[in-house]
Amino acid sequence: MKDREENIMKKIITIMCVISTLFLASALFAAKKADRKNTVNRDVSFSGDEIGLSFGLRGVELLAAEGNPLESMEVWVGMHIYVMPELFIAPELMGMYTDRKYDDNGVESNREVWKTGAGLGAYYQFSTGGNVFLYAGPKFEFKYKSYKNEEDSGSEVIKKTIDATVLAVIGGRYMVSESFGIFADFGLGFNFRNYEYQDRDSFHVLTEDYTDHYYSFYSYKGQVGVAFYF
């Protein structure tokens, strides 16, 4: 169990190191570009033909849902594609993997969770003066999530979920320079989930198999990210 916990921590540290490295590289790139243009002390504006690369971390949840907070986290990478000075679209890819042991009424279980997905948002933005921009708009997400619980007895529970979500998002971005910005936003919307559930005994014989679906309100806990623009 100790080795597994160490492996989990190594994975978490690796993910955070990658994010930190990308953040630092983006900041250095933006600073050098801004210095060459001598625009650090000038208000930033958008012409409508910018393309930006964005990435970050967020937590998501069904309202009133319970579970491991780490499983609700997502790492994502995307783009900001401006079609007008006040309008940009934001496609993205997201994913996360967690692997942990836990005790359920004296029964030790191992739980693996894989999550992948894609999203697309369209946002109207406006400047509040200086280098601060606010934005709002709709977003659509599609996610696939796979759970695997394995108990000491050898029995397994496998669950797969497919989510389609429509969100209303509002957020803000601070432009450090013309080519680098830091942003955060929050979304609230409606979620449709379809899930498959399988229960197998210690001999891996299928004992229960069913599918179901439900609807629910859905929210970001919060999202933070960075973007640099070309």
N, C-alpha and C positions, 0 to 999 in steps of 0.2 A: 504493500500500500504506500509505503514511503517513497519507493521508486516512482510509482505512478504520480504521486503528488509532485515530485520533483520534475517529472516530464511535463506535467500540466503547467507548472510555473515557468519552465523553459520556453514552452510554446507562447505563453502570454508575454514573457519578456521579449521574445523574438519579434512578435507582432508589434509591440510598442517601440522596439528599436527600429524596425522598418519604417513605421510612421514618423518617428522622430528624425530619422535620416532623410526621408523625403521632405519633411517640413524644413529642415535646415538647408537642404539643397535648393528648395524653392526660394527660400528667403535670400540666400546668397545670390542666386540667379537674378531675382528681382532687384536686389540692391545694386548689383553691378550694372544692370540695364538702366535703372533709374539714374544712377550716377552719371552714366554716359550721356543721358538725355538732359541731365540737370533739372529733373522734374520732381524731386523729393519734396520741395517746399511749395509746390504749386497744386491747386485743386485738380483732382482727377475728373475726367469726363470720358464718356464712351461715344464713339463715332457710329457704331452699329455694325462693324465688320470684325469685331474681336472674336477670337476663339480662345477659351481657357481650359486648362486641365485642373480638375479639382479632386480632392480626396479627403477622407476624414473618418470619424467614428461617431456612431449614434446608438442610442438605446431605444427599443421599440416595445410596445406591449398592447395587448387587448386590455381595455379598461377593466379594472377590478380583477385582473388575472393574477395568479400566483405562480411562483416557480423560481428557478435559479436566475438571479439577475444577469449573470454572465452569459446565459443562453439567449438573452434578449438583445445582446450587443451585436452590432454589425460593423464590419469594415467595408468601405465602399470607395470606388474610383469612378469618376465621371468627367463630363465636359460641360462648359458653358458656351453655347453657340449663340452669338448675338445676330438677330435678323433686323433689329432696329435699335437705336440708342436706348430706348426704354423697354425693349422686349428681348428676352433670351430664352432658349430652350435648354434643358439640362438632362440628357440621357446619362444613365449610370448602371454599373454592375456592382453587386454586393455579395458578401459571403462571410461565413464564420464557422469555425469548428471548435467544439469543446468536448472534453473527455474527463469524467470525474467519477469518483467512488462516493457513495453515501450509504447511510444506514437507515433502513425503513423497518421500524418495529423489530429490531434485532436481526434483520436479514440484510446482509451486505450486498449491494448491487453496484454494477458498473453501468454508466450511462454515457453514450456517445451521441452527439448531435451534429449533423451537417446542415448548413443552410446556404442556399444560393438563390440569386434572383436578379431582377432587372427593374429599372424604374425610368419614367419619363415625366418631366415637369415642364410647364410653360409659365414664365413669370414676368410680371410687369414690375419695373423698378423705377424709383425716382430718388433724386438726391435731396438730402436734408440740409445741404450746405457743407462746404469743405469736402472731405473724402468719405463721408458716411452715406450709404445708400440703403434704403428699405426696399423690400420686394415682397410680392404676394402672387399666388396663383394656384391652379390645380395641379395635382400630381397623380399618376397612376403607377402602381407597383404590382409585380407578379413574383411570388416567392415559392420555392420548394424547400421543404424541411423534412429531414429524416431523423428519427429517434431510434436508438437501439438500447434496450435495458437488458442486462444479463445478470442473473442472480447466482449465488454460490451453488444452488441446486442444479444449475445448468439450464434452467428454463429461460426463455427469452420473450420479450415483448417488443414488437417492432411496430412503429407508428410512422406514417408518412402523411404530411399535410401539404396542400396546395392552397395558396392564398392569393386572392385578387383584391386590391385595395384602391379606393379613390379618396384622396386627401385634399383638404384646403390648407395651404402652407403659407406662413408669414415669417419673415426673417429680416436680418440686417447684415450688412457687410461693411467692414472698414478697409479702405484701400491704403495700404502702407505706401505704395507707389503706384505708378501707372500699370505695372505688370504684376503686382502681388497684393492679394487681399485675404483677410480673415473673416469668416462669416459663421453665423449660427442661426438656426431656425426651429420652428415648432409646427407640427401638423396635426390636424384632427379630421377624422373622416369615417368612412364606412368600409367594413371588411366582410368578404365572403370567404369561408374556409371549407374545403372538402378534405376529409381525412380517411385514411385506411388504417385498420388496426388488426394486428395478428398476435395471437398468444400461442406459444409452443411450450410443451413440457420438457423435462430433462432429457428425453430421447429425441427432442426436436420434432415431435409429431404435432401437427397443427390442431389446436383444440378450440380456437375461436378465430373467426375471420369476418369482419364486417366493414362497411363504409358508411359514412354519414356526412352531414354538412350543417353549418349554422351561419348565422349572420351576427355581426357585433359592431359596436362602435370601436374605433381604433385610434391610437394616438402615438406620436413620438414622445418619448420621455425627453428627448432633446438631441440635437445634432450640432456638431461643430466640425469645421473643415477649413481648408485653405485652398486657394486657387491662384495660379499664375497665368497670365494672358500673353498671347502673341500678337 
